[in-house]
Amino acid sequence: MLKEKIKVVIVDDSAFMRKSIAIMLESDDVIEIVGTAKNGQEGYELIRKLRPDIVTLDIEMPVMDGLTALEKIMKTCPTSVLMVSSLTTEGADATMKALELGAVDFIPKELSYINVNIIKIKEELVKKVKEIVSHRKSSERLKRLQKISGNKAGTKSSHYSNNIPDIDYRALAIGISTGGPLSLQKVIPQLSESINVPIFIVQHMPAKFTKSLADRLNNLSKLTVKEAEDGDEVRNGFVYIAPGGYHMTINSVSGKGYTIHISSTPSNTLHKPSVDIMMHSVIEAYGRKTLGLIMTGMGKDGLEAMKSLKKLNGTCLAQDEASSVVFGMPKAVVDAGIADAVLSIDQIPIKINKVLSNERKLCRTSI
């Protein structure tokens, strides 16, 4: 639990947005707004001076835009940055660029509008800020302890053999949230073109953002990556990303394999798309030959599906604490005692390639 105040700087050219974000964040007594700025240049100078724990940064601003400011921040005074993004195609593309430059996550610009969801939006914003800062400070403490003790492992993953059973997997299902876009860019482009199973991903994001993410990953990857569409035929070597605002499930077509179903129901889930709903569907289709992976993110979406997979003697993987932006979703899997391996972001694509690519048929090797 955080004992010190979380210091926040807000950078936005809209006075209304600066005030709205400040009101939401300071509704929690552990968060303190230590400064505000109306453009990227002012924001950069303020951040260098105040060294806040986290920054909210608009993209479209005069004098210096958010992307330019972000580059300067990351080079000279790196800190956790949440981008403030408009829910448009252009906003999504710019946000993907910001995440590549080092922003940890984003918040929708429309969050300040008075609507029926304002309480939920405020709660999510506050929780996101607190968990990102808490995890970063925990990671910094861990690094200091490792330096003092000389222990370079020092993470929960060191308690696991990290061996993945070498079976005839038929699908890979990935659940991911906060910190996901950059993490996926470190994993999906590293996957071998000889992967011979379909890959299904739920990344908690709004509509338009998942399309931009899929297009970006497709340009970087050897595999075909696409935002899933209703009726898509499931093909080996394809990566399907659930569209923001909708659930993705897998339907069996008699004698013809599987197709993807995109739906807005159920409507009462905490997340849409939901990792649990996607994974339960994939597990129903492929059984214990589903390889489940939970990566960085807040909360515990995906835990119940992973429990179901474990009951079938399936394989459950989790990203480790050190490489997660927020060790929430993977921690839930680890704490439940169902993780077969806890892997760093660098280990994940290596292990996946070894068990899912065509080469494994030629040389079955225990890993």
C-alpha positions, 0 to 999 in steps of 0.5 A: 500500500502506498504511504507517500502521496502520488505526485501528478503533473497534468499537461493539456491545452484545455483548461476544462480537461486540466480541471476535470482530470485534477478533480477526478484524481484528487478525489483520492487523498493519496493523489496530489496534483503538483503542477499543470501546464498548457503545452508540451514545452511548459509541461516538459520544463515542469516535469524536469523541475518537479520530477512527478511520479506520473504525468497525464499528457495530451497529444494535440497541443500548441508550441510543442505537441505531446509526442515531441514532449514525450520523446524529450521526457523519456530521454532526459527525465523518464517517468510514467506517462499516461497519454490523453487520447481522443477516441478517433482513428487519428487519436488511436494511431498517435497513441500507438506511436506514444506507447512506442515512445515509452508511454505506459498507457492512455486515458480517453479524452472523452473521460471529462464529459458529464455522462452516466459513466463518470463515476466508473471512469473516475474510479478506473483512472484513479486505480490506474494511476495508483497501480502504475505508480505502486508497481514502478516503485516496487520495481525500483525497490526490488532493483535496489535490493538486487544490487545490494544483495547481488541477486539478479533473479529476485523475482517470483519467476525464480521459483519456477522451472519455467518448463512448458510441457511439449504437447501438440498445442492447437491454439494460443490464447493471450489476455493482456491489459495495462501496458499491453500494446508495447508488451505485445510489440516485444512479443508478437513480432518475435514469433516465428513464421512457422507457428502452426496454430491460431493465436487469439488476443484480448487487449483491453482497449476501446474501439479503433485502438485495437484496429490501430494496434493490429495494423501496427503489429501486422507491419512488424510481424512475420505472422498475419495480425488482424483485428478479428471480424465476425465470421472470420475463418480461423486459420493457423499462423494468424493472430486475431485481436478482439475488437474494442467494445466487443467480445470475441468467441470461437464457433465450431463449423461442422467439418470445417473447423472454426469461425470467429464470432464478435458480439456485444453480449454479455453486456454486464462484464467488467471488460469488453472485450473480456479475457475470460469470455474469449479464453473459455471459448477457445478452451471449449474449442481446443480443450487442454491443447490450448496454451494460455498466457496472461500478461501485464494488466490490472485486475484478474480478467482471465483467471477463471478461464485459466483455472478451467484450463488447469482443471483439464491439465492444460498449460498456463503461463504468466508474465513475471513481475519484473517485466510487467507494467502492472503485475495484476492479472498475471499475479492473480494466476501466480497466486492461484498456484496455476502458473506452469511457468512465469516468464519475462517479456524476453522469454515469452516469444522464445518459449512460444516458438519452441512449442508452437512452431513447425520445427518442434515436429522435427525435433521434439525437445524438452524446454 
